[in-house]
Amino acid sequence: MKKFLKIIKFTFIGILSICLLLLSCFFISNKLFLGSKNEDNISYLEKNKTQITDSINDELFDDDFYKSQVFLLGEIHGYADNQKLDKELLFFLNKKAGVKYYIAEMDSLTAKKLNSFLKDSSKNQAKLKEVVVDIKQRIPQQSSQELFDKWNEIYDYNQKLADSLKITIIGIDKNFDDDSKVSRDAAMVVNFKNSIKKMKLENEKFYGLFGYFHVLQSKTENGKETFASGLKKSGIKTASFVSYTIDSEMYLPENPQFPTPEDEKIDWVNADGPLQLVKGIKDLKELSKPNTITLFKIDSPNSPYFKSQHLINVKSRIFGENIVPEEGTFTTDYFQYVFLLRNSRALTKLK
């Protein structure tokens, strides 16, 4: 019996030692990937940042920015502050650049319902709830109370606009009954072009919120075409923003793929780890404060990001694929602006 207990004891110690070793390797690997702060990057970013308060300001937008025909915000789904950014960017671009067409990561039928809601003489909350529930089919982490509240605020804003500036939604994602083998991103490019042609919008500008990968303007190492890279390839001038988070909570609704906490919130999927890592994020963290949203412009003259892959090299240990830029490409080939969200709340379930 004593011999058996001794075997159990040494087996337990052995397993524990292996677990601790693997855990140590995990955190050392994370630390090596993130690297240390880069003073050249920090010096540049210090002159090319602005803190976002209640609304977007135009401090970092030059003439070239406004020449874009398409403006895209790429998010990692589940963070409440991205809904705020989406609304404020739409309002800003509507006022400053006359953008009134919101292209959406939703199918045309859902977009039709949302347009109907926006055009009603009074708020039809049942119709809006139906839209939010429909979105859950494709993006469960976006279907939320905050999404519902955002469209209510956009409704209020839209009611005050002249007819010539009123916002219209264009759903460019694949319909659920589309069983073609064309990728979602390729389908979105085709649907977008077809919408422009059908609605005679060749001289209009467009804005939309999409998942992070869709707004990257060049292919990554996996070779997959993105929505934004398809636009760029077609000669459509596009400006891309991406959003990263630190010390923030993500909404993770109950699902069969991952174990879900009772409150449906997790705080371990941020740009500085442990389960998602963005190389170069320490430079942005250095220049931002807790409980803020900071915007960084990365394509000003003499930007180090013209010759760097910092901020586009992303390691994901649980959600999605790693983002590895193609050889010979640099950060500015993929996007031009980065929002850093600090201490964002998670989205919450629709009431």
CORLIN-V98625 format. One record per residue. N is the residue number from 0. RES is the residue in one letter. PHI is phi in radians with two decimals (NA if undefined). Layout:
BEGIN
N|RES|PHI  N|RES|PHI
END
This chain:
BEGIN
0|M|NA  1|K|-1.09  2|K|-1.15  3|F|-1.10  4|L|-1.10  5|K|-1.14  6|I|-1.12  7|I|-1.05  8|K|-1.06  9|F|-1.22  10|T|-1.13  11|F|-1.08  12|I|-1.09  13|G|-1.11  14|I|-1.13  15|L|-1.07  16|S|-1.10  17|I|-1.12  18|C|-1.08  19|L|-1.14  20|L|-1.13  21|L|-1.11  22|L|-1.11  23|S|-1.09  24|C|-1.10  25|F|-1.05  26|F|-1.27  27|I|-1.14  28|S|-1.07  29|N|-1.05  30|K|-1.10  31|L|-1.17  32|F|-1.16  33|L|-1.16  34|G|1.20  35|S|-1.86  36|K|-1.14  37|N|-1.96  38|E|-1.15  39|D|-1.15  40|N|-1.10  41|I|-1.09  42|S|-1.07  43|Y|-1.20  44|L|-1.10  45|E|-0.99  46|K|-1.61  47|N|-2.31  48|K|-2.45  49|T|-2.66  50|Q|-1.56  51|I|-1.61  52|T|-1.88  53|D|-1.47  54|S|-2.63  55|I|-1.36  56|N|-1.89  57|D|-1.72  58|E|-1.00  59|L|-1.82  60|F|-1.86  61|D|-1.76  62|D|-1.04  63|D|-1.11  64|F|-1.03  65|Y|-1.28  66|K|-1.35  67|S|-1.11  68|Q|-1.63  69|V|-2.19  70|F|-2.09  71|L|-2.24  72|L|-1.98  73|G|-1.85  74|E|-2.06  75|I|-1.64  76|H|-1.05  77|G|2.02  78|Y|-1.85  79|A|-1.09  80|D|-1.13  81|N|-1.19  82|Q|-1.19  83|K|-1.12  84|L|-1.07  85|D|-1.01  86|K|-1.07  87|E|-1.22  88|L|-1.16  89|L|-1.07  90|F|-1.10  91|F|-1.07  92|L|-1.23  93|N|-1.12  94|K|-1.28  95|K|-1.51  96|A|-2.18  97|G|1.21  98|V|-1.28  99|K|-2.25  100|Y|-1.94  101|Y|-1.75  102|I|-1.52  103|A|-2.22  104|E|-1.41  105|M|-2.60  106|D|-1.34  107|S|-1.14  108|L|-1.19  109|T|-1.16  110|A|-1.09  111|K|-1.09  112|K|-1.12  113|L|-1.18  114|N|-1.10  115|S|-1.09  116|F|-1.07  117|L|-1.14  118|K|-1.58  119|D|-1.07  120|S|-1.25  121|S|-2.39  122|K|-1.18  123|N|-1.70  124|Q|-1.15  125|A|-1.13  126|K|-1.15  127|L|-1.16  128|K|-1.05  129|E|-1.09  130|V|-1.10  131|V|-1.08  132|V|-1.16  133|D|-1.05  134|I|-1.10  135|K|-1.06  136|Q|-1.09  137|R|-1.85  138|I|-2.27  139|P|-1.02  140|Q|-1.31  141|Q|-1.77  142|S|-1.22  143|S|-2.80  144|Q|-1.10  145|E|-1.16  146|L|-1.13  147|F|-1.04  148|D|-1.11  149|K|-1.05  150|W|-1.25  151|N|-1.13  152|E|-1.21  153|I|-1.16  154|Y|-1.01  155|D|-1.05  156|Y|-1.10  157|N|-1.12  158|Q|-1.12  159|K|-1.56  160|L|-1.47  161|A|-1.14  162|D|-0.96  163|S|-1.23  164|L|-2.07  165|K|-1.11  166|I|-1.45  167|T|-2.17  168|I|-1.67  169|I|-2.10  170|G|-1.44  171|I|-2.01  172|D|-1.35  173|K|-1.15  174|N|-1.23  175|F|-1.17  176|D|-1.59  177|D|-1.47  178|D|-1.77  179|S|-1.21  180|K|-1.52  181|V|-1.19  182|S|-1.14  183|R|-1.00  184|D|-1.14  185|A|-1.13  186|A|-1.12  187|M|-1.12  188|V|-1.09  189|V|-1.09  190|N|-1.12  191|F|-1.12  192|K|-1.08  193|N|-1.12  194|S|-1.13  195|I|-1.02  196|K|-1.16  197|K|-1.13  198|M|-1.64  199|K|0.98  200|L|-1.97  201|E|-0.98  202|N|-1.76  203|E|-1.66  204|K|-1.94  205|F|-2.40  206|Y|-2.40  207|G|-2.85  208|L|-1.78  209|F|-2.42  210|G|-1.09  211|Y|-0.79  212|F|-1.05  213|H|-1.13  214|V|-1.65  215|L|-1.25  216|Q|-1.55  217|S|-2.35  218|K|-1.19  219|T|-1.70  220|E|-1.06  221|N|-1.28  222|G|1.41  223|K|-1.35  224|E|-1.28  225|T|-1.86  226|F|-1.02  227|A|-1.18  228|S|-1.18  229|G|-1.16  230|L|-1.11  231|K|-1.06  232|K|-1.08  233|S|-1.48  234|G|1.46  235|I|-1.59  236|K|-1.16  237|T|-2.28  238|A|-1.98  239|S|-2.01  240|F|-1.88  241|V|-2.13  242|S|-2.09  243|Y|-2.07  244|T|-2.21  245|I|-2.39  246|D|0.93  247|S|-2.07  248|E|-1.86  249|M|-1.84  250|Y|-1.38  251|L|-2.23  252|P|-1.12  253|E|-0.97  254|N|-2.69  255|P|-1.40  256|Q|-1.43  257|F|-2.32  258|P|-1.14  259|T|-2.01  260|P|-1.05  261|E|-1.02  262|D|-1.53  263|E|1.04  264|K|-2.28  265|I|-2.34  266|D|-2.16  267|W|-2.01  268|V|-2.13  269|N|-2.12  270|A|-1.17  271|D|-1.88  272|G|1.72  273|P|-1.50  274|L|-1.81  275|Q|-2.47  276|L|-2.36  277|V|-2.03  278|K|-1.10  279|G|1.67  280|I|-1.18  281|K|-1.09  282|D|-1.17  283|L|-1.23  284|K|-1.09  285|E|-1.04  286|L|-1.83  287|S|-2.29  288|K|-2.12  289|P|-1.02  290|N|1.09  291|T|-2.33  292|I|-2.09  293|T|-2.13  294|L|-1.82  295|F|-2.10  296|K|-1.70  297|I|-1.92  298|D|-2.13  299|S|-1.22  300|P|-0.92  301|N|1.18  302|S|-1.18  303|P|-1.17  304|Y|-1.36  305|F|-1.22  306|K|-2.25  307|S|-2.38  308|Q|-1.97  309|H|-1.13  310|L|1.41  311|I|-1.93  312|N|-1.55  313|V|-2.17  314|K|-1.86  315|S|-2.01  316|R|-1.71  317|I|-2.58  318|F|-1.79  319|G|1.27  320|E|-1.68  321|N|-1.13  322|I|-1.81  323|V|-2.06  324|P|-1.12  325|E|-1.14  326|E|-1.06  327|G|1.55  328|T|-1.86  329|F|-2.32  330|T|-0.95  331|T|-1.19  332|D|-1.29  333|Y|-1.85  334|F|-2.80  335|Q|-2.05  336|Y|-2.41  337|V|-2.28  338|F|-1.65  339|L|-1.94  340|L|-1.72  341|R|-2.04  342|N|1.11  343|S|-1.22  344|R|-1.32  345|A|-1.40  346|L|-1.09  347|T|-2.23  348|K|-1.08  349|L|-1.06  350|K|-1.33
END
